């Protein structure tokens, strides 16, 4: 048995100091007897088994006599319960006796497999225990122990231990990524490109750690490596058994390290590789033959193989394919093969054909620039879906396309073919796309840079005209020189894409050539105004200039099917970018993919002399353009999702073109997307997998999505969710002290104070803002910045359409119910926060006479933050929700004025229904009383309300100018359009007794040029839609937005700071849908959008 541990003060202090300096933790400490071979005597020493090392301390003084790392251990022996012998790689031997051997063996075994999960006992470390009946107790103790394998298979422990073994400092960035990113996002790719600034020694430690890891399944390196690094990597594949995908590209290493690597892969019988990418490496014939020999030994499926540009000759390729063909498992599993830029010649062509005849699962074959012998291409694989044959011109003058017709004919399932740079004649094109081959069935055809010319393009269009299978056509760089047939060639392309509705993608860029079409491309662009089938267009490098940009802008405004446009290198000016930006902004069904023309933007900035004003304008235009693209994406989700569904996996999606001249209506609900395994959909909210976990601390909690379907579980979840302290503390203070603050949420606070408060909340501190006497404007700024900086808006984009549909309801009751349904479907945390926030905004709006913040002004401040959108339709939506807070968010605690109670309890007068539904009335809604003719007329409510559980008296707004009576239908029909009053946006029932629309939701007809003397009765008539002067006309408002009857100039902030939505682009007499295209390009319109 082991001697009980008894340490004196000196020994204890010395041992603790040494372990602390070495950052070690003692897992087992005991007294042992060590046989000293030199002195031939036994010495009593203290044995400590640490996390990374084994320590021996001399007795009494605690002096360190020996230490070894666990990676130095070679053999562990134990022949009895009282002795253990440890042999190290430097031939040192510890023969220990008078100890508890079982306890020592268990501790060492647990430490080894927890720190180095992939270590092979019996190969890397020999464990020899006799009798063998003792082993089960050791293994049982190890399995019962809880290992910290949650962080990528203990990679962080392994990496720290390896760095201790090599005497290096671990990279903190690697440890942070391992502990926070990889496991959380289930990333199992070990990519050297994601490691920041590592030295060769750091790489050695990482690769050695990877040798003992069982978590990572893929190794990726697109990085220059030393031969020594590749040799170390070869040792990884000698030990590791979990890596399944290998990608080593552009290493610039010689072939010898690759040969060692591939040899170790073949010898490691526990390693099953399914993907190999060794492109752009100098393997040469010897290296490629070693790769083939290794693959020949595989007993599991190999799906992906890429040996592009490996400097192999035809003989090496032939031997390589011979090895592949000899393995039936490879022939039945390989689906992707890339041999680009390797010379096949006659030997390689023969070897390729022999392998293709056996490759029953091959779907993608890339053999670009391989110089095959046409006459030897006789066999192929019937399973091939995609073929890259580009750059393979005939090797001799005697070879023609006729020699490869049989090769293409043996690919009946071919869907994508790349025949760029093979220089076929027009007659050869007819042969290639004749019924004699299967190319006529291809959906994606690339014939770029074949120098077809105008006549060749015309002939090509005639060939493709009856082809109903084609989806994508690329004819880049084929217009070498302009001829008299240029117009006919362009007209042939127009007829092809107009009559052949199956073509969804067209690429007519210059490619790698310098042959620009310039103005010749204009007829093709203008033809797209009526095109209903084209989804993708690439016209890069053609130099169409501003005239082409004007045509593009007209297309983008009207066309609703074109989703992707590439127009790099077209000599655009700043005006061109501005026109394109305005068109995309106006058409919500427009582009969702638009790469910025970087070369054109660089030329604009260079030619304007580096003026800061010009730079600011260009940057502003680019930002607006990108925002428009992002805003368009949710409007196109439904169509994109449907177009992505295709019966053939390798084919381009086919979409049914809409009827000519029709305009697609927006969806009636939130955009629906096909849920995937990694997407959570709850109550209309879609939560995508987060790439990086939130690291901002308690200030920014994660969005909790309740996945339960029952109402009880949802209610319980909502009750358990706690609002972040920043939100609750800020709103509580503003309710107590900020409702009367002038310009609340509008005035700017101190940036230093705001940042200080935020940082304290973010650090987890629960600040009593009232006790610390924090300024109201600072608290308002903190609250608004919290919602603005959330990872996703509180009202996500996928429910904006639901808000728009709710705002289009005909009655106030229907609007309230629709908004209430949307809010009820929100997740618990968001629902709780938005309810508390809108309670604050409602209380602030009640004090608008004091704080000058009416509901519409509050909406202008908050709508862009809550919705992350500047759409004008969202402003009345936000203000409506503020006014009718209790009806939408908290109907149970809705206050009832004394007048409403009295009227609800009294019989109707003169037959008019004066009962107001308590669930639909608002504290701001004026109470109606009947007039002599029976029509309801509004009366002002009392000046105090009892607000729900707060029981706080609030002063009501006074002096409101209310709508007396709407014009009749006959008046609307007979009144000229220029003098018609704006619609209130709400249909009121004359006999329902509903209250008229409050002032905060009535339309603003006040002109900034109106003199201060216009008040009193004339102001009231103007608010009621009555034209007070023969030359006056109401200010036009955007469609689908409610109009405002009157806003008191003394109670409303009319600063331009609130005018975030530009309304100048709306024509007075026409709706947005009926305006002419030419009105989009007026100089004044462009100027307004530029300065907005």
N, C-alpha and C positions, 0 to 999 in steps of 0.2 A: 504493500500500500504506500501511497505517497506521503511524504513527511508533511505534517501540518505547516502552513506558511506562518512564519514568525519573523518579522523584519524589525530591526532597530530603527531609531529615528534617522541616523545618518544614512543607512542603506535605503530607507524609504524615500528620503528627500532626494537622494542621488538618482534613484530609479525614476521617480516622478519627473525630475528635470529632464532626463534623457528622453523619456517617452513624449513629453510635451514638445521638446525641440524637434523631434522627428514626426510630430503630428500622428502619433500612434495611440491606440487604445488597447489596453490589455484585456484579451478575452479569457485567458487562463493564466494563472500564476501559481507555481508550485515549486517545492524543493525536490531536486533530483540528484542522483549520483552519476557523475560523468567519469568514464575511464580515460585517464590521461596516458596516451600511448607512449609518450616520451619518458615520463617519469614512472611509468608502470604502476600507477596507484590511482585510487578512486578519490574524486574530489566532490564535495557537496556544493552545488550551485543552485541559483534561482533561475528557473525556466519561465519565460513569459511568451505566450503566443499572442502576437498583435494582429492587427487587421491586415498588414502587408508583410510583416517580418517576424522572424523567430529570434529571440534575444536570450543570451546567457549572461548572468551577472555573478561575479565572484562573491563569496560569503563575507559577512561582516561589513565591509566598506562599500558594497554596492557598485563596484567597478565593472564596467562593461567589458566582458572578455571575448564575446563573439556575437555576430548578428548576420543573418542570412535572409534573403528575400524568398518568398514562396516559389517564385519562378526559378530559383536556383535548386529547388528540391528535385532530385532524380528518383530516389527510391525511399519508400517508407516500409520498414520491416518490424514485425513483432511476433516473437515465438512464444510468448507467455503473457500473463496478465500483469507482470511486473517489469517488463523491459520493452524499450522501443529504440530502434536504430534508424537514424536519418542520414542518408547519403546525398551529398550535394554534387553539382556538376563539376566542381573543381577538386573532386576526390576527397573532400573533407568528410569525416564520419563522426556523428554523435552517437555514442553508445550509452544510453541512459538506462538506469535501473532504479530499484526502490521507488517505484512510482505507480500511479493508476494508469496503466496503458490504455484501457478502454476510454477513459475520459480524454486523454491526449489525442487518441486516434479520432474520436468523434469531433473534437474541436477543430483539428486540422482538416478533416474531410469537409466539414460544414463551411469552413473559411474558404477552402479551395473552390468548391462548386458554387458558392454564393458570389465570390469575386470573379471567378473565371468559369461561367456556365458552360462554355464549350470545351473545357479541358478534357482530354481523353485519359482517364485512369487506365493504366495498363500499357499506354503508349507514351504519352507525355510524362506522366508520373506513374511509377510502378508501386502498387500497394500489395504487399506480401504479408498476409496475416495467417498464422497457423495457431490452432486448427481453424479451418474455414468456417466452422460453426459459430465463430465470433463475429463474422462479417454481417449477418442479418441485423444484429443489434446496432451496429454502426450505421448501416443504411437506414434503419427504421428511425433512429434519432435524427438523421439528416432530413428525412422526408417529413418528420413532425415539426421541424424548425420552420419558421416563417422567413423566407428570404425576401429581400427588397428587390424584386424583379420588375417592379412597376415601371422603372425608367429605362425603357429600351433594352430589356434583358440584362440589367445591371451594367450597362455600358459605362455609366459615369463612374461606378466603383472600379471597373476594370481599367478605365483610362487613368484614373488617379493612381492606381496601384502600378500600372506600367510606367507612368511618369516618375513615380518614386523609384522604380527599378532602374530606369535610365538616367536618373538624376536631373529631370527636367521639371519645369513649372507648367502645370496644365493650362491650356488655353481656356480662359473664363468664358469666351463666346461659345465654345463647343459645349461646355458644361451647361450653360444656360439654355442653349437650343435643345440639348438632350433632355433636360429636366422640364422644359416648358412647351416645346413645340412638337417634337417628333411623336411622342407617345400620345399627346392630346389629339393630334390630327391623324394618327395612324399612318404616319409616313415611314416607310420601310426602305427608302432609297438612301444609300450612303453616297452623297454627291460631293466631290471635292470642290466643286464650284460654289458651294454654300458655306465653305469654311473660309474665314476671313484672315488673310495675311499669316500664312503658316510657313515655317522654315523646313528644310529637309529633315531636321531632327524631330520637329513636331509631326511631320508626316510619318516618320518611322514609328513614333509612339501610337499614332492613330491606327496605322495598319497592323501593328502588333496587337492592339486592343481588339481590332476587328477579327483577328484569328480566333479569339476565345468567345466571340459573340454569337448568339443564336437568334437575335431579333431581326437584324437587317437581312433583306432578301435580294437586294440589288446593289451593285457597285458601279458608280458612274464617274468617269474621269474624261473631261475634254480639256486637258491641261498638259503642258510640257512636263515630262517626267525625266528623271535621271535613270540611267541603267540600274543603279543601286536601288532606286525606289521600286522599279519593276521587279527586281529580284526579291525585295521584301514582300511585294504583293504576291509573288509566286509562293512564298511561304504561307501567306494567308490562305490561299486555295489548297494548300497541303493539309491544313488543319480544319478549316471551316467546313461545315456541312449544311449551312442554312442559305447560303447565297445561291440564287437561281438565275439571276440576270447579270451579265457582264458587259459593260460598255467602256472600252478604252480607246479613245480616238485622239488623233493629233498629238501623240506622245513624243514623237521625234526620237524614239529609242531604236537601237539596232535590233536585228532579228534574234540574237542569242537570248536576251531576257524573255522574249515572247516564247521561244522554244521551251525554256524552263517552265514558264507559266503554264503553257498548254500541256506539257508533260505531267506536271503536278495535278492538273485537272483530270487527266486520264487515269492517274494512279489513285486518286481519291474516290474510292468506291461509295462513300457516303454522300457525295456531292452530286446533285441532279440539276444540271443547267438546262434552262428552257429558252434562253435568249442570249445571243453572242453578237456583239458589235465591235469589230476591230478595224473600222474604216480609217483611211488616211494614215496608215502605218506601213513602214517598209518591211513587210513580212517576206517578200520575195518568194521564190519557189520553195525553198527549204522550209520557211515558216508556214506557208500555206499547206504544204504536205503534212507537217506536224499537226496542224489544226484538223485536217481531214482524218488523220490517224486517230486523234483524240475523239472526234465525233463518232468515228466508227465503233468505238467501245461503249457509246451511250446505250443505256437500257431504258431510258425514259424519253418522253417526247421532247423534241427540239422544235420550237415554233418560229423563231426569228433568227436569221443569219445575214449579217451584213459584212462583206469583205470589199467594199468599194475602195478603189485606188490603193491597192496593196502591192503594186509593182510586180505583178505576176505575169508570166508569159503563158503561151498556149499550152505548153507541156505541163507546167505546174497546175494550171486550171484543169487539165484533163485528168491528172492524177488525183486532184482534190475531188472532182465529181465522181471518180471511180470509187473513192472511199465512201462518199455519201450514198451512192447507189447500192453498195454492199450491205448497208444497214437498213433492213426493212422497216424498223421503227421510225427512222428519219424520213424515209420515203412516204410514210403514211401520216406524218405529223407536221412536217415543215410547210408553213403557209406563207412565209415571206422570205424572198431571196434577192439580194442586191449584189451585183457583180460589176457595177459601173466602173468605167475607166480602167478596166483590165483587158489586155489584148487577148482575145480568144484565138484568132487565126484559125487554121484548119484543125489543129489538135484540140483546142478548147471548144470549138464548135461541135466536133464529134462527141466530146465528153458531155457537153451541155445537153445535147439531144438525147443521149442515152439516159441521163438522169431524168430529164423531163418526161420521158416515156414511162418512168416508174413513179414519178412524184404525183400521187393521186390527190394530195391535199393542198398543193401549191396554188395560192390565189393571187399573189402579187409577185411579178418578175420584173426587176429593173436591170436592164442590160444596155444602158446608154454608153455610147462611145467605146464599144468593145470590139469593133472591127470584125464581125463574124463573116464567114464565107457564105454568101447567099445560097450557093448551090448545095451546101451541106445542111442547111436548115430544113430538115425533112420531118422531124418529129417534135411534138410539143405536148403540154399537159392540158387535158380538157377542162380542168378545174380553174384555170387562170381567169381572173376577173379584171386585173389591171396589168398593163404591159407598157413599159417604157423602152421604146426602140429608137429614141432620138439619137441623132448624130451618127447613125450607122449607114454611111453612104456605101455604095458598091465598091468593093476593093479593087476590081478590075473593070476595064471598059466593056468586057463581054457580059458582065453580070447585069441583070435587069430586075425589075420588080416581079417579073414573071417567075423568077426562081424562088421567091418567098411566098407565093400565093398559097402553096400547100401548108406552109408553116402557120399562117393566119387561119387557114381553114380548119385546123385541128383545135381551135380554141372557140368552141360554140358559145361559151358563157361570157365571152369578153365584153366588158362594159366600158372600160376606160383605156384609151390607147394614145400614146404620145409618139407622133411621127415627125417631130420637129427636126430640121436640119438634115433631112435625108435626100433633098433635092429631087423630088419626083417630077416628071413632066405631066402635062394635063392628061395625056393618054394613060399614063401609069396611074394617075389618080382615079380614073374611071375603072381601071382594073382592080385597084385596091378596094374600092367601095362598090364593087359589083356583087351580084349574088354568088359569085365564085368564092368569095371569102365571107367571113362573119363580121367584118368591120362595119357593114351596113346596119348591124344591130347595136353598135356601140352608142352609149349615151353621152360620153365625154370624149371629144376628139381634139387633139392639139396638133396643128399643122404650122406652127410658128417658124419664122425665119427660113422658109423654103424658097424665097425669091420668086414667088409665083407671078408677081406683077399684076397689072390690071386685067389682062386677058385671063391669066390663071385664076384670079379671084372670081371672075365672072363664070368660068367653067366650073369652079368648085361650088359656087352657089347653085348652079344648075344640077350638079350631082347631089347636093344635100337637100334640094328643094322637096323631093318626095319622101325624104327620110323622116318618119314620124317618131323615131326612137331617140333622136339626138336631143340632149339637154344643154350641153356646154360645147361651145365652139371657140377655139383660139386660133386666130390668124395674125398674130403679132409679127411685125417686121417683114411683111411680104410685099410692101409697096416700094420697090427699089427706085424706080424712076417714073416720073409722071408721063403718061402717054395720052393720046386722044381718047382712049377708052376709060379714063379715070371716072368720068361721070357715070358711065354704064356700069362700072364695077361697084361704085357706091350704091347705085340704084338696085343692083342685084342683091346686095347685102340687105337693103331696106325691104325689098320684096320677100327675101328669105325669112327675116325675123317677123314680118307682119303676117305672112301667110302661113308660116310654120309655127303655130302657137306652142309647140313643144319646146322650143329653144328658150331657156330661162337664163342663160349666162353667155355673154359675148365679150371676148377680149380682142381688142384691135389696137393695142399699144405698139410702141416702136420696138419693144423687147431690147435685145442687145445691139440693135442696129441704130442708124441715125436717120432713117427715112421717115420724115414727118408728113402727115397729111394736111395739117394746118386748116385752111378754109374749106378744103374738099370734104372735111368731116361734117360740115354744118348741116347738109340735108339729112344725114343719118341722125344727128342729134334732134333736129326738129321733128323727125318722124316719131320720136319716142313720146311726143305729147299725147298721142292716142294709143300708144302701145299698152297692152294689158297683160303681157306674158313675161316680159324681160324682168328678171329679178336682180341680176348682177351685170355690171358694165365696167370695163377697164379701157380707158382711152389715154393712158399715161404716155407722156413724151411726145405728143402730137403738135404742141405749140399752137393750140386753137386761139389763144389770146382772150381779150375781154369780150369779143363778139361771141366766142364759144361759151364763155362764162355766162353771158346773158341768155343764150339758148339753154344752157344747163339749168339756170335759175328758173326759167319758165317751166322746164320739165319737172323740176323738183317741187314746184308749187302745185302742179296739176296731177302729175303721175302718182298713183298710190300703190303701185306694185313694185317699183324699183326700190330695193332695200340696200344695195351695196354699190358704191361708186368709187373708182380709183381714177384720179385725174392729176397725178404728179407730173411735173415738168411740162406745163402747158402755158407758160409765160403769163400767169395771172398777175394782175395788179391788185392794189388794195381795194379798189372799187369792185373788182371781180369777186374777191372774197366776201365783201360786204353784201353783194347781191345774192350770192349763194347762201350766206348765213340767214338773210331775211326770208328766203324761200323755204329753207328747211324749218325755220321757226314757225312759218304760217301753216305748213302742211304737217299735221300731227301723224299722218300715215306715211310720212316720207322716209328718208334713209335711217338705217340703224347702224350702218358701217360706212365710215368716211375717213380714210387715212388722210392726215393733213398733208398738203403739198409743200413739203419742207423746202425743196429747192426754190420754189416760187417765193415762199415767205422770206428765205434768206436773200433772194435777189431784191425783194421789196425793201428790206431793211438796209441793204447795201447801197441801193441807188438813191435812197432818200437822205444820204449823208449822215446817218446815225442820229437824226433828230430825236430827242426824247419824246416830243409830242407825237411824232409819227409812230414811234415804237409803242407808245402807250395805246394809240388807236388800234394798231395791228394786234397787239396782245389782247385788247378788249374784244376785238372782233373774233379772234381765235377762241377765246374763252366762251363767248356767246355761242359760237358755232358748235363747240364741243358739248355745251349744256343742252343745246337743242337736240343733238344726236342722242344724248342720254335720256332726255325727256321723251323722245319718240319711241324709245325701246319698249316701255310698257304697253304702248298703244299697238304694237305689232307682235306681242307675245303670242296671241291666239293664232294669228296667221302663220307665224314662224313655226309654232309647235305642230300645226297641221301639215305644214309643208315638209317637216322633217320626217314624217311617217311615210316610208316607202316600202313597197313589197320586196324590193331587191336591196340588200344591204349595201352593195357597192354602187348603186345608181344614184344619180342626182334626183332630188325630190321633185315630184310633178305636182303642180298646183292647177286648180281649175280656174281659168281666167274669168273675171267678172264680166257682166254684160256691158256692152259698149255704152259709154257715157254715164254709167251708174256711179254713184258715190257711196262708198261703204259706210254704214252706220256704225257708231261706236258700240262696243258690247254693252249688254244690259247689266252687267255685274262685274265683279273683280275679274281680271284676266285669269283664265284657267290654263294651267300648265300640267303636263303629264308628270305626276310625281315619280321621283326616282328613289332608289334605296337610301340615298343620302340627304333627302329633302323631307322636312317635317312640315305638314300642312295642318293648321289648326284654325278653324273658324275664319277661313279666308286669308289668314296670314301665312306666308311662306318663309320659312327660316332655312337659309342655305348653310352648309357646313362652313364654319369659320376657319380660315387658314391659320390665323394666329390667335391665341387666347387673349382675352382682355387683361391688360397689365396695369390699368390705371388705378387700381385699388377700389376702396369702397365708394368713391364718388361716382363711378360708372359701373353699376352692377350689370350682370348679364341679363339678357332678356329671358324671362321665364315663360315658356309657352305651355299652357295647360292642354294636355292631349286627351283628357277625359271627355267623354261625350255626354255624361249625365249632368243635369243641372246642380245636383247636390254636391258632387265632387268639385264642380267649378266654383260653387259658392264657398266651399270649405277652403279651396286653394286661394281664393281671393281674400278670405279673412286672414289667412296665414301670411300673406305677402305684406312686407313692410316697405313703406315709401322711403327712399334714401333720405338721410337727415338733411342734406342740403335743400331738397325740395320742400320738405315739411316745415323746416325752420324758416325758410325764406317766405313761404306763402303765409305762415302764421303771423310773421312780423308785418308783412305788407297788408294783411287784413286788418291788423290792429292800428297801424300807423301810416299806411301808404295809400289808402283809397282816396284821400283828399289832396295828394301831392300833385302839383301842376305838371303835366307832361310826363307822367309816370311811364316808364318803358321807352320814352322818347329821348329824354335828356341823358347825356353821357356822364358816366361816373369815372372816378379816378381809376386808371388802369392798374396802378400799383396796389391800391386797396382791393380792387376786384381780384387780382391775381393772388394776393395774400390770403383772402378768404377762401378762394377755391383750393389753394394748396393745403390749407388746414383741414378742410373737409375731405380732401382726397387722401390725406394722411390718416384718416379714420377718426378725427376729432369731432365731437358733437358740440358745436359752438352755440352758445346762447346769444343770439344776435341782439336781442333786446337788452340783455344785461350789459353787453359791451357797447351799446349805443352806436351800432353800425348805421351809417347813412342809408336812407331809404333807396336812393338812386343806386347805390352800390349793391344793395341786396337785389334790386330789380335786375341789374346787369348780370349778377351771378346766376340768378334763376333763368334768365333768358339764354345765357351762354351754355348752361347745362343742357337745355333742350336742343340748342343749336349744334352742340358737339357730340350728341349721341351717335352711336355707330350707325343707326338707321332712324329715320324720322318717326315721331310718335304716331303719325298717320302715314303708314308706308304707301308706296306708289301703287301697290296692287289693289288698294281699296279706294283710290281717288275716283275711279269711275262710279263706284257706289255712291259717293258723295254727289257727283254730278247728276246721277239719276234721281237721287233724293231731292236735289234742288229744283228739278224739273216737275215735281209734283204740283198738281193744280191747286190744292188747298193747303192752308197752314197746318191743319190736322195731319194730313198725309205726310207733309214734310217732317213734322215733329216725330211721327211714328217711324219714318224711314231713318232719320238720324239716330233715334233711340235704338233701333235694331242694330245699326252699325256699331254704336258704342258698346252695346251689350255683348257683341261678339269679340271685342278686344280682349287680349290676354289680361290676367288679373293685375299685374303690376302696372301696365300701361293704363288700364281702365281706372285704377285707383288714383294714379298721378294726374290724368287728364281731368278727372272729375274735380279734384281739389284745385287744379289750375283754373278751370273755367268758373268755379265758384268765385275765385278771386277776381277774374276778369269781369264777371257779372256785377260784383259789388263795386268795382271801379267805374263801370259804365253808369251805374245809378247816380254817381256823384259827378257826372260830366259837366254840370254847370260850374263846379268848383275846379275840378282838375283838367277841364278842357279835353277830356279823352272820351269821346263818344264811341259807341260800339264799332262803327266803321273805322275810326282812327286806331282803335285797339287791334282790329283785324289786320290793318295795314302793317302794324308792327309785328304781329304774331303769325299770320298766315304763312309767310315764307319760312318761318322757323318750324312750325308744326307740320307743314306739308312738304317742305323742301322743294317748293315750286312757286314761281311768280305768275301762274295762270290767273287771269283776272277773275275767272269764275269762282275762285276760292275765297275771294274777299267777302262777297255777300254770304257765302256759306259760313264763314267764320263768325261774322257779325250776327247772323241769325242764331247760331248756337250760343253766342254770348247773351243775347236778349232772352231767349227761351231756355235759359240754363235749367231751371227747375223742371220744366216739362220734359226735357231731353235726358238730363243726368240724374235728377233727384225728385221725381214726382211725388214721393211719399211725404217729403218735407216742404212741399210747395206752399208758400203763404197765400192767404186769401184776404183781400181787403174787406173792411166792413160793408162798403157799398155792394160788393159782389155777393156777400153773404145775404144782405137784405134783398137784393134782387132775386137771388136763387130761391129765397123762401116766399116771395110774393107772386101773385098770379100775373100773367102777361097783361100788358096794357094795350087796348085797341087791337087785340088779336096778334100782336107782334111777339115773337118768341124772344124773350130777353134772358133766358137761362144760359149761362155760360158754363161749359164743361170745365170742371176744375182741373182736369188733367190736360187741358189744352190752353188754358189762360196763362198769361205771363204777368209777373209783377209789374212789368212796364206797359202791359196792354191796357189802353183806356177802356173804361166801362161804358157800354152803350146804353142809351135810353131812347125810347121811341119818340118820334116827332109826330106832328099832326097827321102827316100822310102815312104814318106807319113805318117809315124807314128809320133804321137806327142811326142815331147821331152820337158821337163820342162825348163823354164827359171826363174831366180830369180826375184821376183817383186821389185818394187822400195822401197827405205828405208823409205818412209813416207806414212802414210795413213791418211785419214780424217775420223775420227770415229764419224759417226752419228751427232747428234746435238752438241756434244762437240767441233767438229772442232779442234781436238787436234792432231798435228803431232806425229806419233809414229814411232820409228825406227823398221824396219823389221829385223827378224833374218837372219843372213848371214852365209855363209859357210855351208849350209845344204847339206848333202849327200842324194841325191834323188835316187829313183829306176828308172833305165834306162829302163828296159824291163823285163817283167815277163817271166819265162821259158814257153815254149810251152807245150801243152797237151802231145805231144809225149815225151818230156823230162821228164815230171812228171811220165809218165807210165814206162819209161825205167830206170829211176834213182832208185837206191836202196833206201829202206826206211831210212837207216841210214844216207844217204847223201842228201836226199831231203831237199830243203830249206823250212822253215816254210811258211805256207800260210799267205798272207796278211790279210785274213779275209774279203776282199772286192772284188767283181767281177767288173772289169772295162771293159767298152765297148771300143773296139779299134777305132771305127769310130765316137764315140759320142763327142769327144773333151773334155771329162771330165778331170779335173786336177788329177794327180796322188795323192795318199794318202800322206798327209803331214808327215814330219819326226816324229811329235809327236804321230802319229798313226801307225808307222811302227814298226816291231818286233825287239826286242833286242836280238842280238846274241852275245853280248860282254861277254866274260868270265872273271871272276875276276882274273884268273891265267894268263891272256895274258900279255906278256911283253910289256913294254912301247915303244919298238922299232917297234912294229907292227902298222904301220900307212900308210898314203898315199894311194897308189893304192891298196895295199893288204887289207887295211881297207875298201876301197870302194868295192872291190870284195866280201869281207865278207858280207858287208851290202846288196849286191845284190843277196845273196844266192849262191855264187860261192864258192865251197870248195877250199880253198887255200893250204891245206896240205892233204896228203892221210889219215892221222889218225884223222883229225878233223871232228867233226859232230856238227850240230846245236843243241843248247840247246832246249829240248822239251818244249812245251807250252801246257797249258790246252786246251781242245777242246772248240770250240765256242768263242775263244778269239782272237782278231786280233794280228798279229805278227808285230814286230817293225824292220825296216830295219837297223837302226843304231842310236845309241845315242852317241853324242860327249862326250868323257870322261871328257873334260874340262868344259863342260856346264851342266853336269848332276851330281847330288849328288848320289853317289853310296854307301852311308852309309847303314849299316844293319838296321838302324832305319826305312828305307822305305820298307823293305822286310817283310810286315805284312802277306802276303799270302804265305803259304808254297807250293812250286811247286815241291818239291822233291818226292812227292808220285805218280807222273804221270810216267808211263812206257814210254820209248822213242818211241817204235815201235807200241804201242797199244793205242787205244782210251780207255776212262774210262769205256765204256760199255763192251769192249771185254777183259778186263784183267781177269786173273784167280783169283779164290777166295783165293788161298794160298798166293798170293802176298800181300794181306792185312796184313798178320801176320808175315812179315819179321821183324827181330830185328831192322834193320836200319830204316824201316818205322815207327816202334813204337817209336824209339828214336827221329826221326825228329818231330813227332807229339807231343812228350812230351816236347821238348825244344822250340817249336814254341810259 
